[in-house]
């Protein structure tokens, strides 16, 4: 499961050591990405890096390659079935949708209509990503895009994603959840469980419905 053109991934003693070798612009970008995924991209040793790679987490060079890929090409790769391209496309759509729905909601403009089209396409794509990869990172993506699609960016879907990520093999998910809950007290437990059940059903279904493939 590699991003196109990335034939090898550079081993590093830690996430910080890997970023230290990059230009400042690239470091700042990767630090921002890691921040919006609760620190889940970071690794403390080469062994942990190998474990994250095996679980489908994108590595720094893949993030940088995807950052420089035009929207249309990234969406084409995602629709064609490249799993890492799907991850990056979903992340990009989430980043663009969140501020729109936080501030005002979709409007009847060409830009908003195009963004809405991308969001509608990314939603089943993340369900198929969960089913096909069973990657904990796909769980984090599911929570993020579901939250970005709510007015005000409601946090319950993100909270649900931590439970699924733990079940899919990320032992750090509980600590991410605890930190997130400290920052978002008073969430609706029923909404969290509804989101979790929806995400889990995507992982467990016996056959993909074909959407987003």
C-alpha positions as CSV (number, residue, x, y, z in Angstrom):
1,X,0.0,0.0,0.0
2,X,2.2,2.8,-1.3
3,X,1.5,6.2,-2.9
4,X,2.3,6.2,-6.6
5,X,5.9,6.9,-7.3
6,X,7.0,6.1,-3.7
7,X,9.0,2.9,-4.3
8,X,10.7,3.0,-0.9
9,X,10.2,4.7,2.4
10,X,13.1,6.2,4.4
11,X,13.7,4.6,7.8
12,X,14.3,7.0,10.7
13,X,15.1,6.8,14.4
14,X,12.0,8.9,15.1
15,X,9.5,11.2,13.5
16,X,11.4,14.2,14.8
17,X,14.7,12.9,13.4
18,X,13.0,12.3,10.0
19,X,11.5,15.9,9.9
20,X,14.9,17.4,11.0
21,X,16.3,16.4,7.6
22,X,13.6,18.3,5.7
23,X,13.4,21.9,4.6
24,X,11.4,24.2,7.0
25,X,8.4,24.4,4.7
26,X,8.1,20.6,4.6
27,X,8.6,20.3,8.4
28,X,5.9,22.9,9.1
29,X,3.4,21.1,6.8
30,X,4.1,17.7,8.3
31,X,3.8,19.0,11.9
32,X,0.4,20.5,11.0
33,X,-0.8,17.2,9.5
34,X,0.4,15.3,12.5
35,X,-1.4,17.8,14.8
36,X,-4.7,17.4,13.1
37,X,-4.4,13.6,13.6
38,X,-3.7,13.9,17.3
39,X,0.0,13.0,16.9
40,X,-0.9,9.6,15.4
41,X,1.6,9.9,12.5
42,X,4.6,10.3,14.9
43,X,6.9,7.3,15.8
44,X,9.5,7.0,18.5
45,X,11.7,4.4,16.9
46,X,12.4,2.5,13.6
47,X,10.4,-0.4,15.0
48,X,7.4,1.8,15.6
49,X,7.8,3.3,12.1
50,X,7.7,-0.2,10.6
51,X,4.6,-1.1,12.7
52,X,2.8,2.1,11.6
53,X,3.8,1.5,7.9
54,X,2.4,-2.1,8.2
55,X,-0.9,-0.7,9.6
56,X,-1.3,1.6,6.6
57,X,-0.2,5.0,8.2
58,X,1.2,7.3,5.5
59,X,4.9,8.2,5.9
60,X,6.4,11.7,5.5
61,X,7.5,11.3,1.9
62,X,4.1,10.1,0.9
63,X,2.4,13.1,2.5
64,X,4.8,15.4,0.7
65,X,4.3,13.8,-2.6
66,X,0.5,13.9,-2.2
67,X,0.7,17.6,-1.1
68,X,2.2,18.4,-4.5
69,X,-0.3,16.4,-6.5
70,X,-3.0,18.5,-8.2
71,X,-6.6,18.0,-7.1
72,X,-7.8,16.3,-10.3
73,X,-4.9,13.8,-10.4
74,X,-5.2,13.0,-6.7
75,X,-9.0,12.3,-7.1
76,X,-8.3,10.2,-10.2
77,X,-5.8,8.1,-8.3
78,X,-8.2,7.7,-5.4
79,X,-11.1,6.7,-7.7
80,X,-8.9,4.2,-9.5
81,X,-8.3,2.5,-6.2
82,X,-4.9,3.5,-4.8
83,X,-5.5,3.3,-1.1
84,X,-3.0,5.9,-0.1
85,X,-4.4,8.3,-2.7
86,X,-7.8,7.7,-1.2
87,X,-6.4,8.6,2.2
88,X,-4.9,11.9,1.0
89,X,-7.9,12.8,-1.1
90,X,-10.2,12.3,1.9
91,X,-7.9,14.3,4.1
92,X,-7.8,17.2,1.5
93,X,-11.6,17.2,1.2
94,X,-12.0,17.2,5.0
95,X,-9.7,20.1,5.3
96,X,-11.7,22.2,2.8
97,X,-15.1,21.2,4.0
98,X,-14.6,21.9,7.7
99,X,-14.2,25.7,7.5
100,X,-17.1,26.0,5.1
101,X,-19.5,24.2,7.4
102,X,-18.1,25.9,10.5
103,X,-18.7,29.3,9.1
104,X,-21.8,29.1,6.9
105,X,-22.7,25.9,5.2
106,X,-22.7,25.1,1.5
107,X,-23.9,27.8,-0.9
108,X,-25.1,27.7,-4.5
109,X,-21.8,28.8,-6.0
110,X,-19.6,26.9,-8.4
111,X,-16.9,26.4,-5.8
112,X,-19.2,25.2,-3.2
113,X,-21.0,22.9,-5.6
114,X,-17.6,21.3,-6.6
115,X,-16.6,20.9,-3.0
116,X,-20.0,19.3,-2.2
117,X,-19.5,16.9,-5.1
118,X,-16.1,15.9,-3.7
119,X,-17.5,15.5,-0.2
120,X,-20.3,13.3,-1.4
121,X,-17.8,11.1,-3.3
122,X,-15.3,10.9,-0.3
123,X,-17.9,9.7,2.1
124,X,-18.4,6.2,0.6
125,X,-14.8,6.2,-0.3
126,X,-13.8,6.3,3.4
127,X,-16.2,3.4,4.1
128,X,-14.6,1.3,1.4
129,X,-11.1,2.3,2.7
130,X,-12.1,1.0,6.2
131,X,-13.4,-2.3,4.7
132,X,-10.5,-2.8,2.3
133,X,-7.5,-1.8,4.5
134,X,-8.7,-2.2,8.1
135,X,-6.1,0.5,8.8
136,X,-6.4,2.4,12.1
137,X,-5.6,5.5,10.1
138,X,-8.7,4.9,8.0
139,X,-10.6,5.1,11.3
140,X,-9.1,8.5,12.1
141,X,-10.0,9.6,8.6
142,X,-13.6,8.4,9.0
143,X,-14.0,10.4,12.2
144,X,-12.4,13.5,10.6
145,X,-14.5,13.6,7.5
146,X,-17.7,12.8,9.4
147,X,-17.0,15.6,11.8
148,X,-16.1,18.0,9.0
149,X,-19.5,17.4,7.4
150,X,-21.4,18.7,10.4
151,X,-22.3,22.3,11.1
152,X,-19.7,23.5,13.6
153,X,-17.6,20.4,13.3
154,X,-19.3,18.3,16.0
155,X,-16.6,16.2,17.8
156,X,-18.6,13.0,18.4
157,X,-17.5,11.2,15.2
158,X,-13.9,11.9,16.1
159,X,-14.4,10.4,19.5
160,X,-15.9,7.3,18.0
161,X,-12.9,6.9,15.6
162,X,-10.6,6.3,18.6
163,X,-12.5,3.3,19.7
164,X,-12.4,1.8,16.2
165,X,-8.7,2.6,15.7
166,X,-7.8,0.8,18.9
167,X,-9.8,-2.3,17.7
168,X,-8.0,-2.1,14.4
169,X,-4.6,-2.3,16.1
170,X,-3.4,1.1,17.2
171,X,-2.5,0.7,20.9
172,X,-2.0,4.5,21.2
173,X,-5.7,5.3,20.4
174,X,-6.8,5.3,24.1
175,X,-4.3,8.0,25.0
176,X,-5.4,10.1,21.9
177,X,-9.0,9.6,23.0
178,X,-8.3,10.7,26.6
179,X,-6.6,13.9,25.4
180,X,-9.4,14.6,23.0
181,X,-12.1,14.1,25.6
182,X,-10.3,16.6,27.9
183,X,-10.6,19.2,25.2
184,X,-14.2,18.4,24.3
185,X,-16.2,17.7,27.5
186,X,-19.9,17.1,27.4
187,X,-20.2,15.2,24.2
188,X,-23.4,13.2,23.5
189,X,-22.6,9.5,24.2
190,X,-25.5,8.3,22.1
191,X,-24.1,10.2,19.1
192,X,-20.6,8.8,19.7
193,X,-22.0,5.2,19.7
194,X,-24.1,5.8,16.6
195,X,-21.0,7.0,14.8
196,X,-19.0,4.1,16.0
197,X,-21.6,1.6,14.9
198,X,-21.7,3.2,11.5
199,X,-17.9,3.1,11.1
200,X,-17.7,-0.5,12.4
201,X,-20.4,-1.6,9.9
202,X,-18.1,-0.5,7.1
203,X,-15.3,-2.6,8.4
204,X,-17.4,-5.7,9.0
205,X,-19.6,-5.8,5.9
206,X,-18.9,-8.9,3.8
207,X,-18.8,-7.1,0.4
208,X,-18.2,-3.5,-0.6
209,X,-21.2,-1.9,-2.3
210,X,-18.9,-0.6,-5.1
211,X,-19.3,3.1,-4.3
212,X,-16.2,5.1,-4.2
213,X,-14.2,2.4,-6.0
